[in-house]
Amino acid sequence: MLTPSRLAVARKRRGYTLTRLAKEVGLSTRRLSTFENGHATPPPDTLHALAAALEVSPDFLIGRDLEEIPVGAVSFRALSKMTARQRDSALGCGRVALLIDEWIEARFSLPDVDVPTLTGYDPEHAAEVLRARWGLGERPIGNLLHLVEAHGVRVYSLTEDNRSLDAFSLYWHGRPVVLISTQKSGERGRFDLAHELGHLVLHTEHRELDRPEAESEANRFAAAFLMPRASVLAYNLYNADFTRILKAKSIWRVAAMALAHRLHELNLMTDWVYRTACINLSRLGYRSSEPGGIARESSQLLAKVFQALRDEGDGPAAIAAAVGISVDELHDHVFGLTITAVPSAQTVSLPPRRPSLRVLPSPDS
């Protein structure tokens, strides 16, 4: 029998309204609504038609009931500017990512969560506390994605249906999860991930994410976490012009505009010098992109999962089939790693039961 909550998740993640889906499968909107409300059950041919239209397997639609992600649990930026369809699509996308994560967690021993609750802390202070807890000192962070994974944060990529979003995060039954776009530059992707880490650290209790201050707090945390005060001060960038900013940004692996903003925030640039630097950087294309930027960071944990499966003679189709989605959709959720093996030096040995996957920060993290 059809599971109504699964039909709702499958429909929303595709950005379909009831009317659009009803038209796709040749039903009336009212009839489809009775299926999604649990007031009626579709015959087998209709169930298969729904599955085909939503690009899931029929088994996806008849699985156990799914708890949907509450809107208030998610750190959407500019939620008031999102359409209901965009919001529902993102939540549906996130719910599918959580199904993938549940499959992986049932088969591998993954890093324990080590993300403290620092609600009420000043964002700058919270960044300092987290750096101390994770043993980072003041040094620049090498691979941020590897670092957060090593401390128990699950990170998945947003699908093409959600390309308008940068990232969002949530706690799911105690597990911190981030979904992030792969469409932006490596530097901006790092800042987005640090921003979501700020939400996870600062806004854990009651997830008060609808406050206007929440986004600015997460931005301040991200800047301080990636570019710690003492580290920036040590490089003597007082009133740096745009050429010095472009040379220095690689130290912290951040966007040129982000470094300029941080220097101004730390009173290392006057208002006039800051405005001039931003104008010059904008003329060079650094406001909307990051010319000559770093490569995007990817998941070490997921790379090791797929390598471990390959070592057993299995592949991504096993996960896709178990979740009830296509291999292409799985591919979109896991940074494209379904076709990429990790180097042999990183290959994970696979003991008989629940192998433990060690996820380590990069040497310079």
N, C-alpha and C positions, 0 to 999 in steps of 0.2 A: 504494500500500500504506500501511496505517496506520503512523504513527510512534509507537511506544510512549511515548516521553518527552513527546510532545505530548498524548496522551490523559491521561497522569498530571497534567500541568500544568493542562489544561482541567478535569479532574475536581476537583483539589484547590482551585483558585481558587473553585469553586462551593461548596466545603465539603461535597462529597459523599464518602461512603464507597463502597467497591466495591459493597457490598450495596445502598445507596440507588440508585446509578446502574444497577445490574443490574435492579432492580425497575422503574425508570423506562422502560427499553427492552425489558423482557420477556426478559431473559437470566438464566441462573444466575450466581451470583457466581463460581463456578469458571471458567465459560466467559469471562466478562469479564476475569478475572485472566490468562487465557492471552493475551488481546489486549494487555493492559498490560505483560506480561512479554516480549512479542515471540515467544511460542511458537506463535501462530496469527494469521491475518489475517482480519478480518471481511469478509463479502460486502458489496457496495455498499449494499444496503438497510439493513443493520445499521450501516454506517459513517454513513449519513445520519441514522439514528435516534439514534446517539450524538451527532452534531453538533447535532441539534435539541435534545436533552435538555440539552446543555452550553452551548447558545446561542453556538456558533461555527459558522463555515462548514466544509463538508467539507474544503476546501483547507487549513484550519488543521491538521486532523488528519493530513494527508499531507505536510506540509512537511518541511523539513530537521530533523534531530535537534536538540533543545533541551537545552542544559546547564542543569540546575536550579540554583537558588540554594542554596548550602549553609547550613544553619541557623546554623553558627558564624560566618558572614560578616555576620550581621544583628544590629543593635542593638535587639533586642526588650526592652522594659521588662517586668520581672517574668515572665521566660520560664517560670519554674517554676510560675507560676499559670495559664499558658495551656494550653488543651487542645490535643491534637495536631491536631484539626480546625481550630482557630483559627490555629495556627501554619502549617499547610500552606496554608490559604486565603490568608493574608497573603503567603506566599512565591509562591504561584501568581499572585496579584494583582500582585506585584512583577515577576514574570517577563513578564507581559503588558505592563506599563508599559515594561519594557526593550525589548520588541519595537517598541513605538511609538517609543521613543527612537532605536532603530537605523534605523527608516524615516526619521525626521526628519534624523538625522545624515548619512545617505547623500545627502541632497538639499540640505542647508544647511551653510555653514561657521559653526560655533557657537563661543562663547567658549572659549578655552583654560583648562585647569584651573590655578588658582592657590590651592591649599589646602595649606599647609605641613604637614609631619609634625612634631608637637611632643610625641611620646611621651616620658613621663617628666617633663614640665614640670608645675609646680603649675598648676591650672586658672586661677587668677587671673592668673598671669604669662603663661600661654598666650593668654588673652584680650587682654592688653595687647600681646603680640607680634603677634597677628593684626591688631588694630586699627592698629598702626603700619605693618604691611606693606600693608594696604589703604588707608592714608592717611586714617583716620577721626579721628585725634586723640582727644579726649575728648568730642566732641559726640554728642548722641543720634542714633540711626539712624532715618532716615525709613522707607523701605520695605525691610524685611530680606529679603524674598523676591527682590526685584529685585537687591539687593546680592549675595546668594550666587550668583544666576544669572549675574551679570556676571563672577564669578570661576570660572565653569565647573561649578558644581554644578547638576545636573539635578533639578528638583522636579516631582513628579506628585502627584495627589490619590488618596487611598484610595477604593475603591468602597463602595457600600452594604453589601456582604457583609462588610466589615471595619470597621464603624462602632464596634466596641468598642475599636479601637486608636486611639492618639493619633498616632503617627508611628513610622517606623523608617528606618534608613539603611544603606547598604552601599557598598563600592567594587566596581564591576563593570568588570573589565579596565582598571583605572586611572582610571575615571570615577566621581566621587562622586555618589551618587544618594540622594535623600530622597523618601519617600512620606509624605504628611501628611493628617490628617483635615480635612475642611471643616465638621465638626459643632460645633467649639468656637468660643469668642469670638475676635475678632481679636487681643486681647492674649495669650491663652493659645496661640493658634496661633503667634504670634511666638516665645514662649518655647519651644514644642516644636521649632520650626525651629532656634533657637539651641542647644537641647539636642542635637539631632542633629548640628549643626555641631561641637559639642564632641566628640562621638564620632569624627567624621571627622578632627579635628585631633589629638586625644589618643590615640586607640586605633587608629591606622592599622596599626602593625606587629603582625602575628599576630592582630589584632582580638580582643584579650583582653576580650571583652564579658561573659563569664560571671562575672567577679570582682564581688563585692558592691560594691566601691568604684567600679566603672565608672559606675553611674548617678548616684551622688552627685558624682563628678567632672564629669560632663556637666552636672549642674544648677548646680554652682558656676561652671563656664565660662559657661553661658548667662546667669546673673545678672551676672557681671562684664563680659561682652561687651555686654549690653544696657544695663547701669547701671554704667559705669566708676567706680571709686572716686573719682577726682578730681572728676568731674562731679557725683556725688551729694553729696560733701562741700561743694561750692561753693554748694549751695542751703540750707545751714544748717537741716537737718531734724532736729536733735537732739531726741530724745524727742517726735517729732511725734505728735499724736493722729490719730484716724482721719479727721477732717475735713481736716487738712493733707495726709494721705496721698492722699485722694481728689482733692484739687486738684493735687497734684504728680505723680500717676501719668501724666498725659497728656504730661508733659515727655519721658519715655522710652518712652511708648506700651506700658506694661506693666500687668499686673493689680495691683490694690490689694494683694492678699496677697503677691505677688512683691516689691513695693516694701517692704512692711513687713518681710518676711524679710531683704531686702538691708540695710535700715537696722539691723536687729538684728545681722546678720552683720558689719557694719562698726563695731559697738559704738557706734552712734548712738542706740540705744534700750536702756533697761534691760530686764531680763527682765519686770518687772511691767508696764511701759508697753507692751511688745510683746504680752504676753498680753491686756492690756486692749484694745489696738487690734484684735487678731485677733477677740476676742469681739464687739466692736462691728461690725466688718466682716462677720462671719458672720451677725449678726442682720439686716444689711441685704441679705443675699443674695450677698455677694462671695466666699464660700467655694466655691460650686458654679457660679457664673456671674459675669458682669461687666456689671451693669446700666448701660445707656447707654454701652456700650463702642464701640470703633472698628470700622470695617468690616474684614472679613477681607482679607488681602493675597492677590493672585492672581499668576499667572505673566505676566510681560512677554514672555518668550521665546515661549511657546506662543501668546499673542495675536498676536504678529508672524508666527508660522508660518502661522496660519489666515488672517490678512490677506493674506499673500503668496500663499497658495493661491487666495484669492478673486480677487486681482488677475490671476491666470492663468486665471480662469474655472473653477477647480476648487473642491473643497470637502472637508469632513471625511470624506465617504463614500469618498474615494480612500484615505485612511489606513486607515479601518476595513476596507475590502475587502482591502487589501494585507496587513494583519495577520491578518485572518480573524475579526474580532469585529464586533459590532453597533455602529452609530453611538451608541446609548445607552451602551454600555459605554465606548466611547472618550470620550464626553462626561463620564462619571464620573471618568475618569483625568486629565482636563485642565482641572479647575476649572470645568467647564461652558462653556468658551470656544468650543465648536464652533458656537454660535449667536451669538457676540458678536464684533464687529469692533472693532479698536482705533481711536481717533480718527484723523482724516485727517492730523493733524500728525505722527503716529507711523508712518504707513504706510511699509512697507518696499518699496523698489524691487526688482525681481526680474530680475537679469541672467540671461543664457541658461543658465549652468551654475553649480551649487553657489553660490547667493547667500550672502553673508555677512550674518548677522543680528547687528547690534550690540545688546547688552543693556546698558543703562546704569543705574547706581543712580539713585534719585530725587535731585533737587537737594539735598535736606536729608539724604541718607544719609551 
